[in-house]
Amino acid sequence: QKKVTKDGGGGGGMGNIIHQIFSTSSATTTVTLTYNVAGNGACIWLRYNGQMQSHGQQYTVSGKIVSFTFTLDDSSEVEVTYVRT
């Protein structure tokens, strides 16, 4: 799993924008982010192989765990941009 984290700068409190990239396979059902997602998991943008995914339909968020509601392809990539708490 490849993970890239970029802080949006600033002091370490809520509001920093984080970007992470995960290499996934068909065995992947969740990815674990570095931080919890602000707004009770709503402050997130997720792309699967470059396609935006719909929160609540293709994935759900609980804290820093993103769970997928579909089977991912082998050798796929998930990009997550989110506001951390």
C-alpha positions in Angstrom: 0.0 0.0 0.0 1.4 3.3 -1.1 0.5 6.2 1.2 1.3 9.9 0.5 0.3 12.5 3.1 0.4 16.2 2.5 -0.6 18.7 5.2 -2.2 21.9 4.0 0.1 23.8 6.3 -0.6 25.5 9.5 -0.4 24.5 13.1 -1.9 20.9 13.5 -5.4 21.8 14.6 -8.7 21.2 12.9 -9.1 22.6 9.4 -5.9 21.3 7.8 -6.5 19.7 4.4 -4.9 16.2 4.0 -4.3 14.3 0.8 -3.5 10.6 0.8 -3.1 8.0 -1.9 -3.7 4.3 -1.4 -2.8 1.4 -3.8 -5.6 -1.2 -3.4 -6.7 -4.6 -4.6 -9.9 -6.6 -4.8 -9.2 -7.7 -1.2 -9.4 -4.1 0.1 -12.6 -3.3 1.9 -11.4 -0.3 3.9 -8.6 2.2 4.1 -7.4 3.9 7.2 -6.6 7.6 7.1 -4.0 9.2 9.2 -6.5 11.5 10.9 -10.3 11.5 11.7 -12.4 13.3 9.1 -14.1 16.6 10.2 -17.8 17.2 10.0 -18.6 13.7 11.3 -17.0 12.2 8.2 -18.6 14.5 5.7 -15.6 16.8 4.8 -14.0 14.3 2.3 -13.5 14.0 -1.4 -12.7 10.5 -2.6 -11.5 9.4 -6.1 -11.3 5.8 -7.2 -9.1 5.3 -10.3 -9.7 9.0 -11.0 -13.5 9.0 -10.6 -15.2 10.9 -7.9 -17.2 8.7 -5.6 -20.4 9.5 -3.7 -20.3 9.6 0.1 -22.9 7.3 1.5 -23.3 5.4 -1.8 -19.9 4.1 -2.8 -18.2 4.6 0.6 -18.9 5.5 4.2 -16.6 7.1 6.9 -16.3 6.4 10.6 -13.6 8.4 12.3 -10.6 7.7 10.1 -11.8 4.4 8.5 -13.2 4.6 5.0 -15.3 1.6 4.1 -16.2 0.8 0.5 -19.7 -0.5 -0.6 -18.4 -2.2 -3.7 -15.5 -4.5 -4.6 -12.4 -2.7 -5.8 -10.4 -3.8 -8.8 -6.9 -5.2 -8.4 -4.1 -2.7 -9.0 -6.4 0.2 -8.3 -5.8 3.6 -6.6 -7.8 5.5 -4.1 -7.1 9.2 -3.6 -8.6 10.9 -0.5 -8.6 14.6 0.2 -10.2 15.5 3.5 -10.4 18.1 6.3 -8.9 16.6 9.5 -10.3 17.1 13.0 
